[in-house]
């Protein structure tokens, strides 16, 4: 059994307040060769109290020391006066006025469930013995660590006490390194450090340290934290480090100091853009000057003044402008906007720094986070992971002010570097013993176990005492006292505490919900706050999953009462997007591949509906219909929105027709306010080298006119084309009248379809249905049959098979009483049954033999033909012959084996049937 030797305190010589580099003859060198841990003082003789700067950038010394600065003493007095009970009392008084009765009941129920869970987890009968007892090796390590801590306090009385042996949730002291339990969980999302960080941040609910400048007195195991789903920064970090080390990362828990926002997880100063959340769709792309420009104002005045009589007024001369000068003006404007934005950000940062400087506990707020070192899992450089948010930071981030120590499941390292300006310039090379002092002599190097330093391996001047000391058994780290972390699939999918979690940022509030937690299937909701400086009035973005109506996302803009819905493929009408303004549909987008008409988009305006198409056989790409909402309408052309005034269709170019015969646009005028003429106008595609297209316009004949029609207007851009004859024009008019009726019918079908979609959406929103995947074993409740049920089912199947395969039924049909046969009748039935089987066996053998002879004959015929014409055959014919031979030989081989097998089994089947007949109770009279 190892004994913990007395610690030798040998302070190093001071050199202007800095640490003296270690040499093989110094105390630090001796500490690496012996089982005792010796720390060097950074300020000379440790017995002389002196004012010194701590590693986290704030001066902390003993307040009873007469050499202490009075301001620091006053600060310590303020810290001592902070009471957790007072803080709770004040917070309860402030919150009591804000929460209503339902909220209070909800919080009480939540606290009750939390207390019940804690009682269940503290049941000693359900946990291993290591949770509430210490083994001999653990006791030995605790003594060793206490020795180290005593020496540390003597050498550095002004530094914060280290987090070495806190109590666990059973009140038992444990070395903090044994609390980390590396575990790899069976979920692919947790094999990457980003997935692990996001899972821990979503799964746990954060509770700040109280008081914020003191280390936690209790550090529970990671399994306990995951089951309660709440904890402080140390609980977060230990859980994350356990998961990261389980999947192969070189991860460590960092105990240090951070800013107020970081320790309180205050995200109200962080924009959503910084964490990867897309900007709102209604957010302006850039800051634009308020008010129109002079040119725009002049143009608006000119347009408004000439709106009424612009038809006969001479247009104003065109103003010529230089594109280069316009670009230069735009560049200057953008540069000014960037400068204004930079100044705004600078002022905002200065304001935040002033607010941070107002913090009386700046530099004293204790925090824990995770450090990932390079060398494993293709990690190129060190970085921090903030476990409370899951975000990645560089090692010199300004939110982290200092580091006291780092630890993992292998060892504990104390930082010997001074953090003057945050963590800038701090080295995280844990193998450098001049900057990091280890606690245990085993695993002194990072990167994994048994990574020991061999600096003194080739020292030829080592003494005999040193050689003897090197052979002394080294105290290593005992195994973790925590059980292996286990998370069920249901817990992994739920993630969020109580199924939901909310985080408030500077410009938005993000709410996350577990799948199937809400009845409407919502999994996330982001509420963007209004910003007058950006002319933004707010937006709500909601994400859905597992909806039967395929709803994926909904964006709501309350300022203009706009709702934009997005759907996954699979809806009956192929609906992709649905836009509503003031409760009325304005746009519908569709999946064209899911529709037979190729509809892509439908836009509804006040008195007009526009539809866009793609990939149609008739090359239709556009259809619009204009309504007269104030008119009563007429008989066949009246719609639910009013009388149809005009219908328009546009087509793509048909390469198979000349341009002057290929219609580009067809307009059907159903009503004209000025001239009571119903007419049809066709504009053709523009020919190559022409600047205007050809067109033709007909007056629609009435029912009395029949064959009489009138050509109102026509223009042929090519003078060499002969004018069409009257019968051709009449045929063209008849075709246009048919297309007009088809267009009118399509419009009515479209209106009916829109009504069906809107009715379906109203019903879906009234009664939201969620679907469960067939692969979801948690919610499908698939029940596997027991062994008894399997045996019963197997017996029933055998009985049913025996009933179905009654081999005597065809031969007992002609007998009145099949169960009471005479001896002669029984023998007749037996002989008939055996004869039938024999005939079937012989017939099957003949069929196989016939197929074999047929294939063999064909093979021989083709072989003889090949031997005769081998010299004159082409390569393709030869390859075809080879393929035929391979196939024929394969079939011959199979048929020969089948025939041999049949000849072998036929007598056995005959004997088997004869035995069944002899034992059949219906033929007992024959034997």
Beta strands, then each sheet from edge to edge (+ up, - down):
strand 1: 205-206
strand 2: 230-231
strand 3: 250-258
strand 4: 366-373
strand 5: 383-386
strand 6: 391-393
strand 7: 400-407
strand 8: 412-415
strand 9: 436-438
strand 10: 500-504
strand 11: 508-513
strand 12: 522-528
strand 13: 539-544
strand 14: 551-557
strand 15: 562-567
strand 16: 575-581
strand 17: 584-590
strand 18: 599-604
strand 19: 608-613
strand 20: 620-628
strand 21: 638-639
strand 22: 642-651
strand 23: 663-669
strand 24: 679-684
strand 25: 695-699
strand 26: 710-715
sheet 1: 1+ 2+
sheet 2: 6+ 5- 4+ 3- 7+ 8- 9+
sheet 3: 10+ 11- 12+ 13- 14+ 15- 16+ 17- 18+ 19- 20+ 22- 21+
sheet 4: 10+ 11- 12+ 13- 14+ 15- 16+ 17- 18+ 19- 20+ 22- 23+ 24- 25+ 26-
end
